[in-house]
Amino acid sequence: MAVAVQGGVTQPPNSTVYVRNLEESIKIDDLKEALTEIFSEYGNVIDLVAKKNLKAKGQAFIVFEDVEAAERAIKEVQGFELFDKPMLLDYAKTRSDATVQKEGNEEEFELHKRRRLAEKERKQAHQAAEEQKKLKRSAGVVAPDAATARPAKATRGAGLKSSNPGAGAVVPEEYLPPNKILFVQNLPEDYDVDGLTAIFGRFEGFREVRLVPGRKGIAFVEYEAEAGAISAKESTSGMGLGAESKPIKVVYQRQ
């Protein structure tokens, strides 16, 4: 049964249909089975993505072989009730992995994945920064008599950075936005420039490895562009090195 729904199509036509307002209590396998049965009526479905994590709940992506099938599905299924909830349909904002892999070559597919990963990390960095701003605003709200309860010594500790997490909007290392320089930590002490070059030099646009004099276990790896750094970070983060296979930590350099 189809019902009248608010909103509508906002994105330009492509072969991937974005479905929202799905019932979140349904098991993913059951949901995928139901969606496949419905959307297969309108064309060949080459991929269906539905995840159970909190942010992705109630949503799915249906990837058709061609745009015409996606157009038919949106026209016919818009507002169709599935598990007592009307589905809200639109075209996806970006091409799916399955579509790029089908229409392009391996190089285009790898570039598409790197761009998608970079965009994901930018969003995570933005969200982390927003959370830090909220903490900072919350920390700035002081009780009326708190400021006068005890006289502060203005000169002592002047210029020192506060350890209060709400005192500044500092983005955690894991959510720093992509750039062309990686900061590598937890390296075995016996790893030198040659050893690290053998690991990081196989990625596109590699420039150099820089060790820090007097500091063991850390290094900087520079690439000509973000794309190389993104690929290297994705492939090497958590890699076990040394006799104990201790996992290394790879993040983007803080700008």
C-alpha positions in Angstrom: 0.0 0.0 0.0 1.3 3.4 -0.9 0.6 6.5 1.1 1.1 10.2 0.6 4.5 11.3 1.9 6.1 14.7 2.5 9.2 15.7 0.7 10.3 14.1 -2.6 13.2 13.7 -5.0 16.0 16.2 -4.4 19.0 14.6 -6.2 19.7 14.2 -9.9 18.9 10.8 -11.4 21.5 8.0 -11.0 21.3 4.2 -10.7 21.3 4.2 -6.9 18.2 4.7 -4.8 18.4 5.9 -1.3 15.6 4.6 1.0 14.9 6.0 4.5 12.2 5.7 7.1 12.6 2.0 7.3 11.5 0.1 10.4 14.6 -0.1 12.7 13.5 -3.1 14.8 13.6 -5.5 11.8 16.7 -7.7 11.5 19.1 -6.6 8.7 18.8 -10.0 6.9 15.0 -9.9 6.9 15.1 -6.2 5.8 17.4 -7.0 2.9 15.3 -9.9 1.8 12.2 -7.8 1.8 13.8 -4.9 -0.1 15.3 -7.2 -2.7 12.0 -8.8 -3.3 10.3 -5.4 -3.8 13.0 -3.6 -5.9 13.9 -6.6 -8.1 10.5 -6.0 -9.8 11.9 -2.8 -11.4 15.2 -4.0 -12.7 18.4 -5.9 -12.0 19.7 -5.1 -8.4 23.5 -5.4 -8.4 24.0 -4.4 -4.8 22.0 -3.6 -1.7 23.5 -1.9 1.3 21.8 -1.8 4.7 23.7 -1.5 8.0 22.8 -2.0 11.6 25.0 0.7 13.2 23.1 3.5 15.0 23.7 6.2 12.3 22.7 4.0 9.4 19.6 2.4 10.9 16.4 2.9 9.0 18.2 3.5 5.8 19.3 1.5 2.7 20.8 1.9 -0.7 19.5 -0.1 -3.7 22.0 -0.2 -6.6 20.4 -0.9 -10.0 22.2 -1.9 -13.2 20.8 1.2 -15.0 19.2 4.6 -14.2 15.9 3.7 -15.9 15.3 1.0 -13.3 16.0 3.4 -10.5 13.6 5.9 -12.0 10.8 3.3 -12.2 11.4 2.2 -8.6 11.2 5.7 -7.2 8.1 6.5 -9.2 6.3 3.3 -8.1 7.6 2.6 -4.6 7.6 6.1 -3.2 5.4 5.9 -0.1 5.0 2.2 -0.2 4.5 0.7 3.3 7.0 -1.8 4.4 6.6 -3.2 7.9 3.9 -0.6 8.5 6.1 2.4 7.6 6.0 4.3 4.3 9.4 4.2 2.5 10.8 7.6 1.5 12.9 7.4 -1.7 15.4 9.6 -3.4 18.5 9.2 -5.6 21.7 8.7 -3.8 24.0 11.8 -3.6 27.0 9.9 -4.9 27.7 6.9 -7.1 27.9 3.6 -5.3 31.0 1.4 -5.2 29.2 -1.2 -7.2 28.3 1.3 -9.9 31.9 2.7 -10.2 33.4 -0.8 -10.2 30.9 -1.9 -13.0 31.3 1.2 -15.2 35.0 2.2 -14.7 38.4 0.5 -14.5 40.4 -0.5 -11.4 42.1 2.9 -11.2 38.8 4.8 -11.2 37.4 2.5 -8.6 40.5 3.0 -6.3 40.2 6.8 -6.7 36.5 6.7 -5.9 37.2 4.7 -2.7 39.9 7.1 -1.6 37.6 10.1 -2.2 34.8 8.4 -0.2 37.2 7.7 2.7 38.5 11.2 2.7 35.0 12.6 2.8 34.1 10.3 5.6 37.2 11.4 7.6 36.4 15.1 7.0 32.9 14.6 8.4 34.3 12.8 11.4 36.8 15.6 12.0 34.0 18.2 11.7 31.8 16.3 14.1 34.6 15.9 16.6 35.4 19.7 16.4 31.7 20.5 17.0 31.6 18.2 20.1 34.7 20.0 21.4 33.0 23.4 20.9 30.0 22.2 22.9 32.3 21.1 25.7 34.1 24.4 25.6 30.7 26.3 25.8 29.6 24.1 28.7 32.9 24.6 30.6 32.5 28.4 30.2 29.3 28.4 32.3 30.5 29.1 35.8 28.4 29.3 39.0 27.7 32.9 40.0 29.9 32.8 43.2 32.5 30.4 41.8 34.6 33.2 40.4 34.6 35.1 43.8 34.9 32.1 46.1 38.7 32.2 46.0 41.1 34.8 44.6 43.1 33.5 41.7 46.8 34.0 41.3 47.0 35.5 37.9 50.8 35.1 37.5 51.2 31.5 38.5 51.0 29.0 35.6 50.4 31.8 33.1 50.7 30.6 29.6 50.3 27.0 30.4 47.7 25.0 28.3 44.8 23.7 30.4 44.3 20.0 30.7 40.6 20.5 30.9 39.1 18.8 27.7 36.5 21.5 27.5 39.0 24.3 27.5 39.7 24.3 23.8 38.3 22.8 20.6 41.1 20.3 20.0 40.2 17.6 17.5 41.4 14.1 18.6 44.2 12.7 16.4 42.0 9.9 15.0 39.6 12.5 13.5 42.0 15.0 12.0 41.1 15.8 8.4 43.2 14.3 5.6 46.4 16.0 4.4 49.5 14.9 2.7 51.7 14.2 5.8 51.2 11.2 8.1 52.3 11.0 11.7 53.4 7.5 12.6 53.7 6.4 16.2 54.6 3.2 18.2 57.4 2.3 15.8 60.0 -0.3 16.9 63.3 1.4 17.9 65.3 -0.5 15.2 63.2 0.8 12.3 65.1 3.4 10.3 64.4 5.5 7.2 65.0 2.6 4.8 62.8 0.2 6.7 59.9 2.7 6.8 60.5 3.7 3.1 60.0 0.0 2.2 56.6 0.2 3.8 55.3 3.6 2.9 57.2 4.1 -0.4 54.8 1.8 -2.3 51.9 4.3 -2.2 51.2 6.9 -4.9 53.2 10.1 -4.7 55.6 9.1 -1.9 58.2 11.8 -1.1 60.1 11.0 2.1 60.3 9.6 5.6 61.5 12.0 8.3 62.6 10.7 11.7 62.7 13.0 14.7 66.2 13.5 16.2 66.2 12.4 19.9 62.7 10.9 19.7 62.4 7.2 19.2 59.3 5.4 17.9 57.8 8.2 15.8 58.2 9.5 12.2 56.6 11.7 9.6 55.8 10.4 6.1 55.1 12.9 3.3 53.3 12.4 0.0 52.8 14.7 -3.0 49.0 14.8 -2.4 46.3 13.7 0.0 45.4 10.7 -2.2 48.6 8.9 -1.4 48.5 9.7 2.3 44.9 8.4 2.5 45.8 5.1 0.8 48.8 4.7 3.0 46.9 5.4 6.2 44.1 3.0 5.3 46.6 0.2 4.5 49.1 0.6 7.3 47.2 1.8 10.4 47.4 -1.0 13.0 50.1 -2.9 11.1 52.2 -5.1 13.3 56.0 -4.4 13.2 59.0 -5.7 15.0 59.6 -8.9 16.8 56.5 -8.4 19.0 54.3 -7.3 16.0 53.3 -4.2 17.9 50.6 -2.3 16.0 51.7 1.1 14.7 49.4 4.1 15.0 49.0 6.2 11.8 47.2 9.5 11.8 47.3 12.7 9.7 49.7 15.4 10.9 48.0 18.1 12.9 48.1 21.3 10.9 
